[in-house]
Amino acid sequence: MPSLSLFNRRDPWWESDGPAARRARRRRGAMNAAAFAAALVAVGASALAWSIQLGVAGAIGIHAALPLG
């Protein structure tokens, strides 16, 4: 019976796959995690830039200026 849990997931073919397939799966997972982390950093940086541009950052004590027009 398949589990619908997001945690404790397991690939039933993990043991029968060869070392190259396992390495590729690990690499793909690492690349997915790195891409997700980069996306989170980009969203955070853009939120900070917008808060500086709109003056919200100055109101909460972050005194910075963007070198934009």
Protein Blocks (a to p, Z undefined) as FASTA:
>chain_A
ZZfbfghpacfklmmpcfklmmmmmmmmmmmmmmmmmmmmmmmmmmmmmmmmnommmmno
pacddfbZZ
